Amino acid sequence: MTEEEFVEKWSSTYDVRYAGISYGFLISAQDWGKIEVTRCVPKAKQIPGEITFEVILTDIPYKMDYKRDITVIPVGKAYLIKNVVEYGE
């Protein structure tokens, strides 16, 4: 799928400016060590039926932090990721 096709398909549902095109999912680095969640705080503004967390993923050996807003939705007895907003490193 080209970037243009991606934008056309998903821009009505998601803010595709934060899609992280050409990056890995959650962690943009190609090589990474031990990843830990070092911050996970619910955001103040929530949409009913969704929970959005401000998350910091830390690559411990490489001393890199990755800021993400991760939205989850309840599905049955589990929560599934609905959206991930990636901020520049």
MODELLER restraints for C-alpha pairs under 7 A, 6 or more apart:
rsr = mdl.restraints
at = mdl.atoms
rsr.add(forms.Gaussian(group=physical.xy_distance, feature=features.Distance(at['CA:7:A'], at['CA:16:A']), mean=6.47, stdev=0.5))
rsr.add(forms.Gaussian(group=physical.xy_distance, feature=features.Distance(at['CA:18:A'], at['CA:85:A']), mean=5.30, stdev=0.5))
rsr.add(forms.Gaussian(group=physical.xy_distance, feature=features.Distance(at['CA:18:A'], at['CA:86:A']), mean=5.47, stdev=0.5))
rsr.add(forms.Gaussian(group=physical.xy_distance, feature=features.Distance(at['CA:18:A'], at['CA:87:A']), mean=6.94, stdev=0.5))
rsr.add(forms.Gaussian(group=physical.xy_distance, feature=features.Distance(at['CA:19:A'], at['CA:85:A']), mean=6.63, stdev=0.5))
rsr.add(forms.Gaussian(group=physical.xy_distance, feature=features.Distance(at['CA:19:A'], at['CA:86:A']), mean=6.72, stdev=0.5))
rsr.add(forms.Gaussian(group=physical.xy_distance, feature=features.Distance(at['CA:20:A'], at['CA:86:A']), mean=6.20, stdev=0.5))
rsr.add(forms.Gaussian(group=physical.xy_distance, feature=features.Distance(at['CA:27:A'], at['CA:66:A']), mean=6.89, stdev=0.5))
rsr.add(forms.Gaussian(group=physical.xy_distance, feature=features.Distance(at['CA:32:A'], at['CA:59:A']), mean=6.55, stdev=0.5))
rsr.add(forms.Gaussian(group=physical.xy_distance, feature=features.Distance(at['CA:33:A'], at['CA:59:A']), mean=5.96, stdev=0.5))
rsr.add(forms.Gaussian(group=physical.xy_distance, feature=features.Distance(at['CA:33:A'], at['CA:60:A']), mean=6.66, stdev=0.5))
rsr.add(forms.Gaussian(group=physical.xy_distance, feature=features.Distance(at['CA:33:A'], at['CA:61:A']), mean=5.69, stdev=0.5))
rsr.add(forms.Gaussian(group=physical.xy_distance, feature=features.Distance(at['CA:33:A'], at['CA:62:A']), mean=6.84, stdev=0.5))
rsr.add(forms.Gaussian(group=physical.xy_distance, feature=features.Distance(at['CA:34:A'], at['CA:59:A']), mean=5.65, stdev=0.5))
rsr.add(forms.Gaussian(group=physical.xy_distance, feature=features.Distance(at['CA:34:A'], at['CA:60:A']), mean=5.62, stdev=0.5))
rsr.add(forms.Gaussian(group=physical.xy_distance, feature=features.Distance(at['CA:34:A'], at['CA:61:A']), mean=6.60, stdev=0.5))
rsr.add(forms.Gaussian(group=physical.xy_distance, feature=features.Distance(at['CA:35:A'], at['CA:57:A']), mean=6.49, stdev=0.5))
rsr.add(forms.Gaussian(group=physical.xy_distance, feature=features.Distance(at['CA:35:A'], at['CA:58:A']), mean=5.50, stdev=0.5))
rsr.add(forms.Gaussian(group=physical.xy_distance, feature=features.Distance(at['CA:35:A'], at['CA:59:A']), mean=4.55, stdev=0.5))
rsr.add(forms.Gaussian(group=physical.xy_distance, feature=features.Distance(at['CA:35:A'], at['CA:60:A']), mean=6.21, stdev=0.5))
rsr.add(forms.Gaussian(group=physical.xy_distance, feature=features.Distance(at['CA:36:A'], at['CA:57:A']), mean=5.68, stdev=0.5))
rsr.add(forms.Gaussian(group=physical.xy_distance, feature=features.Distance(at['CA:36:A'], at['CA:58:A']), mean=5.26, stdev=0.5))
rsr.add(forms.Gaussian(group=physical.xy_distance, feature=features.Distance(at['CA:36:A'], at['CA:59:A']), mean=6.59, stdev=0.5))
rsr.add(forms.Gaussian(group=physical.xy_distance, feature=features.Distance(at['CA:37:A'], at['CA:56:A']), mean=5.94, stdev=0.5))
rsr.add(forms.Gaussian(group=physical.xy_distance, feature=features.Distance(at['CA:37:A'], at['CA:57:A']), mean=4.64, stdev=0.5))
rsr.add(forms.Gaussian(group=physical.xy_distance, feature=features.Distance(at['CA:37:A'], at['CA:58:A']), mean=6.24, stdev=0.5))
rsr.add(forms.Gaussian(group=physical.xy_distance, feature=features.Distance(at['CA:38:A'], at['CA:56:A']), mean=5.56, stdev=0.5))
rsr.add(forms.Gaussian(group=physical.xy_distance, feature=features.Distance(at['CA:38:A'], at['CA:57:A']), mean=5.99, stdev=0.5))
rsr.add(forms.Gaussian(group=physical.xy_distance, feature=features.Distance(at['CA:38:A'], at['CA:58:A']), mean=6.27, stdev=0.5))
rsr.add(forms.Gaussian(group=physical.xy_distance, feature=features.Distance(at['CA:39:A'], at['CA:55:A']), mean=5.15, stdev=0.5))
rsr.add(forms.Gaussian(group=physical.xy_distance, feature=features.Distance(at['CA:39:A'], at['CA:56:A']), mean=4.85, stdev=0.5))
rsr.add(forms.Gaussian(group=physical.xy_distance, feature=features.Distance(at['CA:40:A'], at['CA:53:A']), mean=5.93, stdev=0.5))
rsr.add(forms.Gaussian(group=physical.xy_distance, feature=features.Distance(at['CA:40:A'], at['CA:54:A']), mean=5.61, stdev=0.5))
rsr.add(forms.Gaussian(group=physical.xy_distance, feature=features.Distance(at['CA:40:A'], at['CA:55:A']), mean=4.50, stdev=0.5))
rsr.add(forms.Gaussian(group=physical.xy_distance, feature=features.Distance(at['CA:40:A'], at['CA:56:A']), mean=6.73, stdev=0.5))
rsr.add(forms.Gaussian(group=physical.xy_distance, feature=features.Distance(at['CA:41:A'], at['CA:53:A']), mean=5.21, stdev=0.5))
rsr.add(forms.Gaussian(group=physical.xy_distance, feature=features.Distance(at['CA:41:A'], at['CA:54:A']), mean=5.23, stdev=0.5))
rsr.add(forms.Gaussian(group=physical.xy_distance, feature=features.Distance(at['CA:41:A'], at['CA:55:A']), mean=6.64, stdev=0.5))
rsr.add(forms.Gaussian(group=physical.xy_distance, feature=features.Distance(at['CA:42:A'], at['CA:52:A']), mean=5.82, stdev=0.5))
rsr.add(forms.Gaussian(group=physical.xy_distance, feature=features.Distance(at['CA:42:A'], at['CA:53:A']), mean=4.23, stdev=0.5))
rsr.add(forms.Gaussian(group=physical.xy_distance, feature=features.Distance(at['CA:42:A'], at['CA:54:A']), mean=6.15, stdev=0.5))
rsr.add(forms.Gaussian(group=physical.xy_distance, feature=features.Distance(at['CA:43:A'], at['CA:52:A']), mean=5.82, stdev=0.5))
rsr.add(forms.Gaussian(group=physical.xy_distance, feature=features.Distance(at['CA:43:A'], at['CA:53:A']), mean=5.45, stdev=0.5))
rsr.add(forms.Gaussian(group=physical.xy_distance, feature=features.Distance(at['CA:43:A'], at['CA:54:A']), mean=6.09, stdev=0.5))
rsr.add(forms.Gaussian(group=physical.xy_distance, feature=features.Distance(at['CA:46:A'], at['CA:52:A']), mean=6.58, stdev=0.5))
rsr.add(forms.Gaussian(group=physical.xy_distance, feature=features.Distance(at['CA:49:A'], at['CA:73:A']), mean=6.41, stdev=0.5))
rsr.add(forms.Gaussian(group=physical.xy_distance, feature=features.Distance(at['CA:50:A'], at['CA:71:A']), mean=6.52, stdev=0.5))
rsr.add(forms.Gaussian(group=physical.xy_distance, feature=features.Distance(at['CA:50:A'], at['CA:72:A']), mean=5.82, stdev=0.5))
rsr.add(forms.Gaussian(group=physical.xy_distance, feature=features.Distance(at['CA:50:A'], at['CA:73:A']), mean=4.90, stdev=0.5))
rsr.add(forms.Gaussian(group=physical.xy_distance, feature=features.Distance(at['CA:51:A'], at['CA:71:A']), mean=5.48, stdev=0.5))
rsr.add(forms.Gaussian(group=physical.xy_distance, feature=features.Distance(at['CA:51:A'], at['CA:72:A']), mean=5.40, stdev=0.5))
rsr.add(forms.Gaussian(group=physical.xy_distance, feature=features.Distance(at['CA:51:A'], at['CA:73:A']), mean=6.54, stdev=0.5))
rsr.add(forms.Gaussian(group=physical.xy_distance, feature=features.Distance(at['CA:52:A'], at['CA:69:A']), mean=6.43, stdev=0.5))
rsr.add(forms.Gaussian(group=physical.xy_distance, feature=features.Distance(at['CA:52:A'], at['CA:70:A']), mean=5.47, stdev=0.5))
rsr.add(forms.Gaussian(group=physical.xy_distance, feature=features.Distance(at['CA:52:A'], at['CA:71:A']), mean=4.09, stdev=0.5))
rsr.add(forms.Gaussian(group=physical.xy_distance, feature=features.Distance(at['CA:52:A'], at['CA:72:A']), mean=6.41, stdev=0.5))
rsr.add(forms.Gaussian(group=physical.xy_distance, feature=features.Distance(at['CA:53:A'], at['CA:69:A']), mean=5.52, stdev=0.5))
rsr.add(forms.Gaussian(group=physical.xy_distance, feature=features.Distance(at['CA:53:A'], at['CA:70:A']), mean=5.29, stdev=0.5))
rsr.add(forms.Gaussian(group=physical.xy_distance, feature=features.Distance(at['CA:53:A'], at['CA:71:A']), mean=6.32, stdev=0.5))
rsr.add(forms.Gaussian(group=physical.xy_distance, feature=features.Distance(at['CA:54:A'], at['CA:68:A']), mean=6.12, stdev=0.5))
rsr.add(forms.Gaussian(group=physical.xy_distance, feature=features.Distance(at['CA:54:A'], at['CA:69:A']), mean=4.69, stdev=0.5))
rsr.add(forms.Gaussian(group=physical.xy_distance, feature=features.Distance(at['CA:54:A'], at['CA:70:A']), mean=6.67, stdev=0.5))
rsr.add(forms.Gaussian(group=physical.xy_distance, feature=features.Distance(at['CA:55:A'], at['CA:67:A']), mean=5.88, stdev=0.5))
rsr.add(forms.Gaussian(group=physical.xy_distance, feature=features.Distance(at['CA:55:A'], at['CA:68:A']), mean=5.13, stdev=0.5))
rsr.add(forms.Gaussian(group=physical.xy_distance, feature=features.Distance(at['CA:55:A'], at['CA:69:A']), mean=5.87, stdev=0.5))
rsr.add(forms.Gaussian(group=physical.xy_distance, feature=features.Distance(at['CA:55:A'], at['CA:70:A']), mean=6.92, stdev=0.5))
rsr.add(forms.Gaussian(group=physical.xy_distance, feature=features.Distance(at['CA:56:A'], at['CA:65:A']), mean=6.32, stdev=0.5))
rsr.add(forms.Gaussian(group=physical.xy_distance, feature=features.Distance(at['CA:56:A'], at['CA:66:A']), mean=5.53, stdev=0.5))
rsr.add(forms.Gaussian(group=physical.xy_distance, feature=features.Distance(at['CA:56:A'], at['CA:67:A']), mean=4.69, stdev=0.5))
rsr.add(forms.Gaussian(group=physical.xy_distance, feature=features.Distance(at['CA:56:A'], at['CA:68:A']), mean=6.27, stdev=0.5))
rsr.add(forms.Gaussian(group=physical.xy_distance, feature=features.Distance(at['CA:57:A'], at['CA:65:A']), mean=5.70, stdev=0.5))
rsr.add(forms.Gaussian(group=physical.xy_distance, feature=features.Distance(at['CA:57:A'], at['CA:66:A']), mean=5.07, stdev=0.5))
rsr.add(forms.Gaussian(group=physical.xy_distance, feature=features.Distance(at['CA:57:A'], at['CA:67:A']), mean=6.56, stdev=0.5))
rsr.add(forms.Gaussian(group=physical.xy_distance, feature=features.Distance(at['CA:58:A'], at['CA:64:A']), mean=5.68, stdev=0.5))
rsr.add(forms.Gaussian(group=physical.xy_distance, feature=features.Distance(at['CA:58:A'], at['CA:65:A']), mean=4.48, stdev=0.5))
rsr.add(forms.Gaussian(group=physical.xy_distance, feature=features.Distance(at['CA:58:A'], at['CA:66:A']), mean=6.31, stdev=0.5))
rsr.add(forms.Gaussian(group=physical.xy_distance, feature=features.Distance(at['CA:59:A'], at['CA:65:A']), mean=6.36, stdev=0.5))
rsr.add(forms.Gaussian(group=physical.xy_distance, feature=features.Distance(at['CA:66:A'], at['CA:89:A']), mean=6.38, stdev=0.5))
rsr.add(forms.Gaussian(group=physical.xy_distance, feature=features.Distance(at['CA:67:A'], at['CA:86:A']), mean=6.53, stdev=0.5))
rsr.add(forms.Gaussian(group=physical.xy_distance, feature=features.Distance(at['CA:67:A'], at['CA:87:A']), mean=5.76, stdev=0.5))
rsr.add(forms.Gaussian(group=physical.xy_distance, feature=features.Distance(at['CA:68:A'], at['CA:84:A']), mean=6.53, stdev=0.5))
rsr.add(forms.Gaussian(group=physical.xy_distance, feature=features.Distance(at['CA:68:A'], at['CA:85:A']), mean=5.48, stdev=0.5))
rsr.add(forms.Gaussian(group=physical.xy_distance, feature=features.Distance(at['CA:68:A'], at['CA:86:A']), mean=4.90, stdev=0.5))
rsr.add(forms.Gaussian(group=physical.xy_distance, feature=features.Distance(at['CA:68:A'], at['CA:87:A']), mean=6.22, stdev=0.5))
rsr.add(forms.Gaussian(group=physical.xy_distance, feature=features.Distance(at['CA:69:A'], at['CA:84:A']), mean=5.66, stdev=0.5))
rsr.add(forms.Gaussian(group=physical.xy_distance, feature=features.Distance(at['CA:69:A'], at['CA:85:A']), mean=4.95, stdev=0.5))
rsr.add(forms.Gaussian(group=physical.xy_distance, feature=features.Distance(at['CA:69:A'], at['CA:86:A']), mean=6.84, stdev=0.5))
rsr.add(forms.Gaussian(group=physical.xy_distance, feature=features.Distance(at['CA:70:A'], at['CA:83:A']), mean=5.92, stdev=0.5))
rsr.add(forms.Gaussian(group=physical.xy_distance, feature=features.Distance(at['CA:70:A'], at['CA:84:A']), mean=4.59, stdev=0.5))
rsr.add(forms.Gaussian(group=physical.xy_distance, feature=features.Distance(at['CA:70:A'], at['CA:85:A']), mean=6.48, stdev=0.5))
rsr.add(forms.Gaussian(group=physical.xy_distance, feature=features.Distance(at['CA:71:A'], at['CA:81:A']), mean=5.90, stdev=0.5))
rsr.add(forms.Gaussian(group=physical.xy_distance, feature=features.Distance(at['CA:71:A'], at['CA:82:A']), mean=5.49, stdev=0.5))
rsr.add(forms.Gaussian(group=physical.xy_distance, feature=features.Distance(at['CA:71:A'], at['CA:83:A']), mean=5.10, stdev=0.5))
rsr.add(forms.Gaussian(group=physical.xy_distance, feature=features.Distance(at['CA:71:A'], at['CA:84:A']), mean=6.33, stdev=0.5))
rsr.add(forms.Gaussian(group=physical.xy_distance, feature=features.Distance(at['CA:72:A'], at['CA:79:A']), mean=5.88, stdev=0.5))
rsr.add(forms.Gaussian(group=physical.xy_distance, feature=features.Distance(at['CA:72:A'], at['CA:80:A']), mean=5.29, stdev=0.5))
rsr.add(forms.Gaussian(group=physical.xy_distance, feature=features.Distance(at['CA:72:A'], at['CA:81:A']), mean=4.39, stdev=0.5))
rsr.add(forms.Gaussian(group=physical.xy_distance, feature=features.Distance(at['CA:72:A'], at['CA:82:A']), mean=5.21, stdev=0.5))
rsr.add(forms.Gaussian(group=physical.xy_distance, feature=features.Distance(at['CA:73:A'], at['CA:79:A']), mean=5.30, stdev=0.5))
rsr.add(forms.Gaussian(group=physical.xy_distance, feature=features.Distance(at['CA:73:A'], at['CA:80:A']), mean=5.50, stdev=0.5))
rsr.add(forms.Gaussian(group=physical.xy_distance, feature=features.Distance(at['CA:73:A'], at['CA:81:A']), mean=6.55, stdev=0.5))
rsr.add(forms.Gaussian(group=physical.xy_distance, feature=features.Distance(at['CA:73:A'], at['CA:82:A']), mean=6.33, stdev=0.5))
rsr.add(forms.Gaussian(group=physical.xy_distance, feature=features.Distance(at['CA:74:A'], at['CA:80:A']), mean=6.45, stdev=0.5))
